[in-house]
């Protein structure tokens, strides 16, 4: 299962939060700026993302990948404060790249992905969680906000 979790991490947030935005940022030809705030955002986002991946693996007994989802509802760690902290971590990482390169293309990329995450949560993930976890999901949804407190 560890290899599946690692593969899912590299395939999904690895591409969305690291490979593609770094490629966009470096291809703009713009110099880097605001390195300290960008580094802070990057560290915060990466820490949150990795914490969420760990919770999916340990508490959920699954991965972040749609093809190998958690078998148990994850309500520990950052999931005590937000139903979608993994996406918030990716958002912080994307904000870091936007800050580092001050790129309109990266800002558009980040905004489109965050809108896409929200739509996916509404149309795919929450209905799946309701079907999969039933009353446990309903109780969790009632006490924990979708995004932040």
C-alpha positions as CSV (number, residue, x, y, z in Angstrom):
1,X,0.0,0.0,0.0
2,X,2.9,2.4,0.6
3,X,4.0,2.2,-3.0
4,X,0.4,2.9,-4.1
5,X,0.3,5.9,-1.8
6,X,3.6,7.2,-3.1
7,X,2.5,6.7,-6.7
8,X,-0.7,8.5,-6.1
9,X,1.1,11.4,-4.5
10,X,3.5,11.7,-7.4
11,X,0.8,11.4,-10.0
12,X,-1.7,13.8,-8.6
13,X,-0.5,16.6,-6.3
14,X,3.0,16.1,-7.6
15,X,2.0,17.1,-11.1
16,X,-0.7,19.7,-10.1
17,X,1.2,21.5,-7.3
18,X,4.8,21.1,-8.4
19,X,5.7,19.9,-11.9
20,X,3.2,22.0,-13.9
21,X,3.4,25.3,-12.0
22,X,7.2,25.2,-11.9
23,X,7.2,24.6,-15.6
24,X,4.8,27.5,-16.1
25,X,6.8,29.7,-13.8
26,X,10.2,29.0,-15.3
27,X,8.8,29.3,-18.9
28,X,7.6,32.9,-18.2
29,X,11.2,34.1,-18.1
30,X,10.3,36.3,-15.1
31,X,12.8,36.6,-12.3
32,X,11.9,35.1,-9.0
33,X,10.8,37.6,-6.3
34,X,9.5,37.5,-2.8
35,X,11.5,34.4,-2.0
36,X,10.9,34.4,1.8
37,X,7.1,34.6,1.6
38,X,7.0,32.1,-1.2
39,X,9.2,29.7,0.8
40,X,6.9,30.1,3.8
41,X,3.8,29.4,1.8
42,X,5.5,26.4,0.1
43,X,6.6,24.9,3.4
44,X,3.2,25.4,5.0
45,X,1.4,23.9,2.0
46,X,3.7,21.0,1.6
47,X,3.5,20.2,5.3
48,X,-0.3,20.3,5.3
49,X,-0.4,18.2,2.1
50,X,2.0,15.5,3.5
51,X,0.1,15.4,6.8
52,X,-3.1,14.8,4.9
53,X,-1.6,12.0,2.8
54,X,-0.3,10.4,6.0
55,X,-3.8,10.6,7.5
56,X,-5.3,9.0,4.4
57,X,-2.7,6.2,4.6
58,X,-2.8,5.6,8.4
59,X,-6.3,6.5,9.5
60,X,-8.1,5.9,6.2
61,X,-6.2,2.8,5.1
62,X,-6.1,4.1,1.6
63,X,-4.5,6.8,-0.6
64,X,-5.5,10.1,-2.1
65,X,-6.1,8.5,-5.5
66,X,-9.7,8.0,-6.7
67,X,-8.7,4.5,-7.7
68,X,-7.6,3.6,-4.1
69,X,-9.6,5.8,-1.7
70,X,-9.6,5.5,2.0
71,X,-11.6,2.6,3.5
72,X,-12.4,4.6,6.6
73,X,-13.6,8.1,7.0
74,X,-10.7,10.3,7.9
75,X,-11.6,12.8,10.6
76,X,-8.2,13.1,12.4
77,X,-5.3,15.5,12.0
78,X,-6.2,18.5,9.8
79,X,-9.5,16.8,8.9
80,X,-10.7,17.9,12.3
81,X,-10.8,21.5,11.1
82,X,-11.6,21.2,7.4
83,X,-13.2,18.5,5.2
84,X,-10.7,19.3,2.4
85,X,-7.4,20.3,3.9
86,X,-5.5,18.5,1.2
87,X,-6.8,20.9,-1.4
88,X,-6.0,23.8,0.9
89,X,-2.4,22.5,1.1
90,X,-2.3,22.4,-2.7
91,X,-3.7,25.9,-2.8
92,X,-1.0,27.2,-0.5
93,X,1.6,25.6,-2.7
94,X,0.1,27.2,-5.8
95,X,0.0,30.5,-4.0
96,X,3.8,30.1,-3.3
97,X,4.6,29.7,-6.9
98,X,2.4,32.7,-7.8
99,X,4.3,34.7,-5.2
100,X,7.7,33.5,-6.4
101,X,7.2,34.3,-10.1
102,X,4.5,37.0,-9.8
103,X,3.0,35.4,-13.0
104,X,-0.5,36.1,-14.3
105,X,-0.4,32.7,-16.0
106,X,0.2,31.0,-12.7
107,X,-2.5,33.0,-11.0
108,X,-5.0,31.8,-13.7
109,X,-3.7,28.3,-13.3
110,X,-4.1,28.4,-9.5
111,X,-7.6,29.9,-9.7
112,X,-8.8,27.4,-12.3
113,X,-7.5,24.5,-10.2
114,X,-9.1,25.8,-7.0
115,X,-12.5,26.2,-8.8
116,X,-12.0,22.7,-10.2
117,X,-11.3,21.3,-6.7
118,X,-14.5,23.0,-5.4
119,X,-16.6,21.6,-8.2
120,X,-15.1,18.1,-7.7
121,X,-15.8,18.2,-4.0
122,X,-19.4,19.2,-4.6
123,X,-20.2,16.8,-7.5
124,X,-18.0,13.8,-6.9
125,X,-16.3,13.6,-3.5
126,X,-19.1,14.6,-1.1
127,X,-21.8,12.4,-2.8
128,X,-19.3,9.5,-2.8
129,X,-18.5,10.0,0.9
130,X,-22.3,10.1,1.7
131,X,-22.8,6.8,-0.1
132,X,-19.7,5.2,1.4
133,X,-19.9,6.3,5.0
134,X,-23.6,7.2,5.5
135,X,-24.5,8.5,9.0
136,X,-20.8,8.8,10.0
137,X,-20.3,11.2,7.0
138,X,-23.5,13.2,7.9
139,X,-22.3,13.7,11.5
140,X,-18.8,14.7,10.3
141,X,-20.2,17.1,7.7
142,X,-22.4,18.7,10.3
143,X,-19.5,19.5,12.6
144,X,-16.6,20.3,10.2
145,X,-16.7,23.0,7.6
146,X,-16.0,22.2,3.9
147,X,-13.0,24.5,3.7
148,X,-12.0,26.4,6.8
149,X,-13.4,27.5,10.1
